[in-house]
Amino acid sequence: MNKQTILKELINVGRKLVKDGLVVASGGNISARCGDKVLIKARKYPLDSKSPESFVLMDMSGDCKAGEPSSEKYMHLACYTARPDVNAVIHLHPVFSTAVANSSIKMGQVSYELAACLASDLKKAVYKASGSKELAREISRVIKRCNAVLMPNHGIITVGKDIETAYQRAVACERACQTLIFSKLLGLSRFLPRKEALRIMRLYK
């Protein structure tokens, strides 16, 4: 796809994420591969901005010829470097995912929906400072084994073969975390049997 097509998809998904309530104000950031570079949300722009200037083109070292990329650029680049199959990255601060990330709750496959959409486990990262290269290294370590990572006191990051896949995974993870919290409130905590979860994940890889 050319730059204009990718930009249009990023803008559309950014607007959907805000509409879904998965991010507020200028929080969160999304990106997609564009040839040997990355189109990433520009700093201080809200995700539902329609302006082409809300995204900037940066190289794989994080440098831009025009504009200022998101402060989380290193984390995005870490995903692309660790996973050649990844063409899009979404980072958000949704309520339920962040709550589960902050807790000591064990995260398993809550539903068929999560296992099928994510096609991997949902892992937790060790806390590292936002925007830091330390966080990028931590995400690089974890993302090699999964398609979504919960970050304590921060949020969630999902990856995909394209921006729509990464978006669907973000929505599925937030829904699963909400389901888990509600189940805990009801005194329940039941995950899919591991054998069944693996079967489903293999089907959708």
Secondary structure, 3 states (H helix, E strand, C coil): CCHHHHHHHHHHHHHHHHHCCCCCCCCCEEEEEECCEEEEEECCCCCCCCCHHHEEEECCCCCECCCCECCCHHHHHHHHHHCCCCCEEEEECCHHHHHHHHCCCCCCCCCHHHHHHHCCCEEECCCCCCCCHHHHHHHHHHHCCCCEEEECCCEEEEEECCHHHHHHHHHHHHHHHHHHHHHHHCCCCCCCCHHHHHHHHHHHC
